[in-house]
Amino acid sequence: MHRPHAHQPMAASGGPGRLPEALVELYGLAPLPREGGRFRRTWAGPERADGRPEGSAIVMLLTAEPGDYCALHRLPADEIWHFYLGDPLTLLLLPEEGAARSVVLGPDVLGGQQVQFTVPAGTWMGAAVAEGGRWTLFGCTMAPGFTFDDYEHGDAAELAARFPQEAARITALSRP
């Protein structure tokens, strides 16, 4: 069985160069405010008494184009990230307690990549297509579900002061 290299996304009709645009069209992806990338909510559970959905799921696309990344942010609930197609995605995680770490979502699970990873509540997270890649299609699931009021945007200066060894990556994954 031939296994594509991690840096070579699977081909589709229209050729691999057209695939990200075809996915945007297929899923009706739209820009995600502040955080970045293109997304669409694919599911929201029943509304709870506090107005939040029981759970939610999105599909999201990032490319290696300049400025196309998930900016550092944190959420009040665990968020599960799922790898679907394309090139690996690198997540930078900055916990309230402990050291910064990176996790790579991708198809090479025997090589240490993850197809699913849970980011604990309150952890600062940012993501970009892994170096050498072109695009990544992934999803995120939360319970209780995401609301825009939950989103806390990261401050590059504050985070770089707390995690000086990651200052360059923090700057690269931050927006004003």
Steps between C-alpha positions, in 0.01 A plus 500: 500500500639840402491755778523868403772703671377731775589805290309380193123542541268254332400593147141575409315601189641825368849412628658549842556874449122550467404289800494772771270718287280200423471426874405861573225470239388151604467584870399864459792615713514866607771702678512448877512844666814584702621140529564451127448223248176408327231298676139389517305373797376154408308419818365663813316303766183606679513826690570475873340717771801737483445558126800296387460195277562161663781451250632633170719394209674691222698412191792733428763561233839664539753554223867591507418842350639792704266597782294179479526345846295454817600785731582424861182480704348306785160358583322413827434137398709219355525514120561187295694551174457242219730461197315427172701567183812664363824583671580482873392782731720621786326608821685720750363448851570737789346364822422706810741274692802329347708527186398584146470208262419421141274230359485404134166391355543291188472159334832350621373362831779241519748788464354695794233709328148506644169466314319627809623710790322662794617847604415546870276788603692822569802405288621764255505342153604606153552299183649516152565264213824315582818622333519377140125441478244680284161451669315311772133413542409428862213526743438608858236372742396643837257406776343718618498662160697800381362852509690810386472633858726209606788607276788676677756649259866469599726798565842436340700711746343342809537146367859555382590636846358183661655264244819677379640183339197505263501876430561463124221244457265704720561807284444293183165373633368834633276770358434840656 
